[in-house]
Structures are given as structure tokens and as C-alpha cells.
């Protein structure tokens, strides 16, 4: 057995080997140590190799997927090694023959298909990057749904392309790993990268592989793919076939994402804006979580894909907005549709599992149930006539198709209660197949005969506790208490002795058990054949079913965005080819939702107009006043509008944004040896080097991570660069009030401030944006709110006053010659001088027995203590 294990392990050296041993998958040697540590399970040993104990651990076959998901999330690849022959067949070769085994599947992060290994509401992309003739090609596929896409892109845009996909696994030719220009990209995706030999990315082999897969003589009918795109797509298909051991899921025809078809958003911007996850890596609190009202898994995945890739074609955006507008206006249709969609299981993933031979009866039921809802859905949509539907909705309704024949077949075939796997049996409904019904009767009669035999044996032996039982080791057997075993005659053949019972058999029982077992085996075999026929019937209609799945997802997303717009009073944006950016009473969707959830008051809406004449806003004002929120909400407005959603504003006119850049917040990148300021400068450099007139840029506090004059100089130069060279629409928030002087000579620069109100020595943040420039940052006030000691706050105010009165250099020198900066902390307080013992307040507190106070006494005591404290 170990010789067989080692041979299979040598063929899969980069995987943990799940080696099937009866009811367990067992791991040995180094694999056992790694798995035991990752899964927190016991590490034991089995046998010896070269005189040393063999480390071993194992997981139950019935619950292995739970362990498998933990290993994949930890970055391991797993080879599933199954028994490929019946043990009885192995014994025919000799009593010590080893059962044949082989790897049936390689499980990797990008090739998962099981529901319990995947997030139902998120795509799990396997991506590949290739280079040919100086061009870069990116391809990606979701193995669980079969969607295959390719894109040609410049080297500098690869990072943004990968950030859009956030792949679970990334295939890279080993020769590209040494490209200096791509070093930062590989660093970002190192955790999910799978390097492969460059020969697997040969474009000519890829073309032939794709032509064979789709049964065509040329790929021109699918699109004009360049060699890099073909190489990436071919490598993907090759890898999927390799990991699935020759099986391929149903892969849709490759679609080409045209250059510039979607808004470019780099990884830093996605992270700063918290589009799909927050800065802490959680989905809750992200923009996606806030806007997601979908009721199906496929709809949730489509919504996430649209949010990740906002369009740049106004006509395509308008088409999506028309669909959303229909559901905003038709509330009753929307409610009915969403109610019916909730009854539609995820047929995209069910179809993929069935195509890979990994599906079960519940996947067939999912397809039956979803397709069975289509007549109801279509009738609800056409209540006002099909002509009343927006074009995108009419197209989606048509894509649903007609599947009554298949639904009827699956309804007649499948039982009400279904097992997880076909091999468990019992999933075919009675009366569906006469032969199966006959075997069921025979098996049922056999169980009746067993019961009668049990009663007869009990009567004949006088052992009332005699039972006929069954287990997977010795099959059917007779069990009696050990103390009564001597009452059995010579008919009873001893099989097993236990602590409190003895087990026997008889010739009669062996014959009857054989008939029952034969009927059960024949039933399982026949159900397996029927299952195969049902799967074939489904796969024969795979294209119409896949179209129906996409149609259901389209309807779900449009209705969900309609629900969101109606619920939040969002408006339909105007999106065109202009360079306008005019938002009236805009709101931050995530912050507004958080305020509503905590009943913390209404969000203060603000306007923003970056149209020609004032396309660069300089925003000043104190921390805590809402500058970052204002900047972010306008960036999110562009994303929402161009993904085809309504926006949280009174009105919005947005000229197409082709690239979005955000430099907000601060964080180290210790893995690359970068300080906070270095990260800030790298991200700012990317903005200045890549943004053009159609870009939207938001920058917050550029230059604050270094010395004051250095930072001011950098911020000054960046503002001039954005205005003169990049000529983009931009929001630039800063505490450098000196920058406001640039408004006098930069024609497109407009100064705005966050309004505050000073009242009785305190500061009230109004969260309103107004024209003009702030003259103070109120940083010391924020420090007081944060809880800095009073002495430190007082000293800070003293230093600020000195700096504001004269030349900064002289003021600092005079302060340095004065008392030490925190001398105030060392000054004795009046209480320290006067008090010689416990204060009256302390004495009174010491005398209190809190456990004996009534509520009324406690209230009186509070007033008493308050009086003592004020003396």
C-alpha cells in the first residue's frame, strides 16, 4: 500500500494527497504534518518506512469538504485519490493485492465547484496572464458557472485588471516572473499565484485547443483575439482540464472585453473606496454590501461583477438604467418578481457540477425548481404587455426560454426527499420506472421476511432479546445477549463475540440476506442509470438552461437596483460623453445607511460641480468635518452611475469617467519596505502618470507625511500638475491653507470648505460644503475630543498662539528657550498644595456601601457628591 501511495505522491508533488482508505482520506509523511497543523487534528502514525514511524492523519470521507475548504483557504492544493476498483476485484488477483487507486481531481483555489466551498454570492475566478508579441493578455473563467472572458491590456494596466477580478487563483508563465516592470503586480498577487512552465502558454497550441473545445475551424466567430489573449485563454482551459483529470465543465464561448470598455480602477483606489470589502477585509460595511438587494446567488454575483467593472459606453449604461427605471416605476411588478425569484435556486452552479460529473439529485431538483418558476415570472413581467418592458428586460424575459418538457420529466422522476449523492439511492419517485418499483417490492418483502425470521428464532430459542441486525462489516447477523448464547443450537454459526453480546448467522439468514442485498444493489445500479439519463436530458439542454440562468440574474439585478432606488429615494443619473460632473444634494450611500441603522440622524447632503470652469476643487476644513466622506461619495457616485444604477442624490449629470483614482487614508506597506509616506507618494505618482482629461481623481492630505515645507511643496506641485498637465476632474482636500492662493492664477481651481460653527468656546461640525477657504483646521479641538490630557491640549494652544503671532522660526526658538514643552505637567496643582489628607469628596466616597443603597438613595447621593465636587 505504501509503495502505491509513494508512486501517486511522486506524480503530484505539489499537492497534499488525500489517499482513500475505506471511510477515511488519509495523509502520510510530510503531508500529514502539514495537514494536522492546518486543521488542528491529531497527528498519529501507521507502520514504518525505512525503519522510521510513518506520520499519519485522516479525515472522514463523509465530511471531508469541510476540511478541504480550510486547506484551500490556507493556500494548499489537494489531490483527491480514490479507489478505482471494487475490493472484491482486487482479491481476485491475490489475497494481498492492493486495491487500484488514482487521483480523480486536483482541488485548487480557482477550480472549486461545490456550494459549501464557495461563497454563493461571489464569483471565484481562475485567471491567467500571458504575453505575446509585446502584448499582454488576461483571461478569466469561473469554473463553477462556465463564464470565460479575455482582455488585451497594456502592461501598466494589468494591476487594475487583476484588481477588478480579484481572482482566487492566478496562472502566470514562469518567464514573466522575472519581468522588472511587473514586480509590483506579482507582489500584490503572490498569495494566489500558480507559476506554470511558459510552454503551456504557447498561443498556437492554445488556438488549436480552443478550436477543438468548441468544435470550430476558426475562432473568428467569437471575436478578434490577439495572440496574447489566445495564449491566456488556452492556458486556462488546459489547466482546468488538468485539474479535473480530463473533464471540462460547460464553458461558454469566450467573450472579449474591448479595451476601454470598463472604467479602470486600480487596486489602491478599490481598497480606499471599500467597494467590495472594507479596509479590514470584511464584506459588511462595503459599498457592495450596502447596495445589494438581490435575492439569488447568480444575481448577487452579477451585481458584484457590474460594480467591479463600471461601463464607459453611455448607450449601454442607458440600457441598464432603463431596466432599473421600469422597476422603480412598477412597484407591484417588482415585488411580485422578487418574491418569485426567491424560489429560484442557483442553476448556474448546479449545471456546472452536473457537467463535471460532480452533481447529485439535489442539483437536478435545483434546475427543476428554477425552470419551473419561469412561466410565473414571465407572466408577471408581461402583465402590462411585453411592449411595456425596457429592452434589456424584454431580452432577459426572452432568454428564460421554455422548458416544460424537462421540468415535467424531472418532477415525475425525483422524490420529495433527496440525498446529497446519487450513490446513496432512494431519490427516484415511485411509479416512475416499473423495474425499480419491482425491486423495491422485493426488497420490502425481504425486510418483512427478516422480521418474521427474527420472531421465529426468538420463539424457538426462548431468547426474547434476539435481534437480526446489519452493519457494513459483517452484513446481516443475529445478536443475542452473551448470557443467553448457550440457548442457541447448532443451526447458529458463531461470527463475533463482544463485551455484552454474541453474534451469529444461519444458512437461512445468509440466503435471505443475499436476496435482499442483491435487490438493494440492483436498485442502486438502476437508480444510477436513471440518474445518468436525467443528467443527459439536462446537459442536452445546457445552452438554453445557461441562457435562462443569465436571464434570471439580469432580472434579479435590475429589480434589486430598482428596490434600492425606491427605498432610498435615489435618482436616475444622466450619463453622457461630456466632461460634466454635477451632483446636486449628493450623499454617501454607506455612511447614510450606517446613520439610518443606528438612528444617528440624517446625512447632510452636498453639491459638487466639477464641470468646465471649476473642474479642480480645493477642499479645506478641519478633520472630523467630513472632507474624506465628501470626496469618497463623489467617486462612488461615478461608479454607481456607470454600473447602471441610480445614485443617492437629488440629481446627477456625469460625463463618462474612463479612469478613477483615489488617494485617501494612510497605511504602511511593510512587506515591501515602504513607509506610509512612501505609499502615499507611489499612489500619487500613479495618478499623475496615468490620469487624463476623462479621469476622476480624489486626493486627500497629500504631503502630510513629511516635514511641513516639504509636504506643502509637494502638494503645491501636485495641484499645479493636475490643473496644467493631467487636466482631469479632481477633488483635492488639504490642511495646507496656503494652497488657496493658487486660485488667483489657476483658472479651473475652485476653493471650497467644510463649514463649522463656533459656539460658546466649542466647535460644531456642520458637514456642509460651501464656497471659500477655511482659515483654521481646528486640530486642537479634535485632539480634545479624542481625549488628550488637558495639560497637553492647553500647551498646544499656547504653542499655536505663539506660532500664529510671528515668524514661525523665531516663535519656535522662543518656545524652545521657554519652559520645557510639557512643563505644565510638572506644575503643582492647587489641590496638591492645600490638601493634607483625603478630600471631603474622597472621604464621602469611602464611606459609601453601594450594595445597601436604594435607587432613591443613590440618586440623592449623586447630587450630594456633585455638590462636594463643585466646592
Secondary structure, DSSP 4 states (H G I P E B T S, - for coil): -HHHHHHHHHHTTTSEEEEEETTEEEEEHHHHHHHHHHHT---EEEEEETTEEEEEEEEEGGGHHHHHHHHHHTT--EEEEEE-S-HHHHHTT-TTPPPPEEEEEEE-TTS---GGGS-TTS---EEEEEEETTEEEEEEEETTTTEEEEEEE-GGGHHHHHHHH--SEEEEEGGGGG-GGGHHHHHHTGGGEEEE-GGGG-HHHHHHHHHHHHT-S-STTT----HHHHHHHHHHHHHHHHHTTT----PPPPEEE-TTSB-EE-HHHHHHHTSSS-TTS-STTSHHHHH----SHHHHHHHHHHHHS-B--HHHHHHHHHHHHHHHH-HHHHHHHHHHHTT---HHHHHHHHHTT---HHHHHHHHHHHHTHHHHHHHHGGG-GGGS-HHHHHHHHHT---HHHHHHHHHHB-SS--SSGGG---BPTTS-HHHHHHHHHHHHHHHHHHHHHHHHHHHHT-TT-EEEEETTTEEEEEEEGGGGGG--TTSEEEEE-SSEEEEE-HHHHHHHHHHHHHHHHHHHHHHHHHHHHHHHHHTTHHHHHHHHHHHHHHHHHHHHHHHHHHHT-BPPEEESS--EEEEEE--HHHHHHHHHTT------EEEE-STT--EEEEE--TTSSHHHHHHHHHHHHHHHHHT--BSSSEEEEEPPSEEEEE-S---BGGGTB-HHHHHHHHHHHHHHH--TT-EEEEESTTTTS-HHHHHHHHHHHHHHIIIII--EEEEE-S-GGGGGGGGT-TTEEEEEEEEEEETTEEEEEEEEEES--S---HHHHHHHHT--HHHHHHHHHHHHHHHHS-HHHHHHHHHHSS-TTHHHHSPPHHHHH-SS--HHHHHHHT--GGG--HHHHHHHHHHHHHHHH-
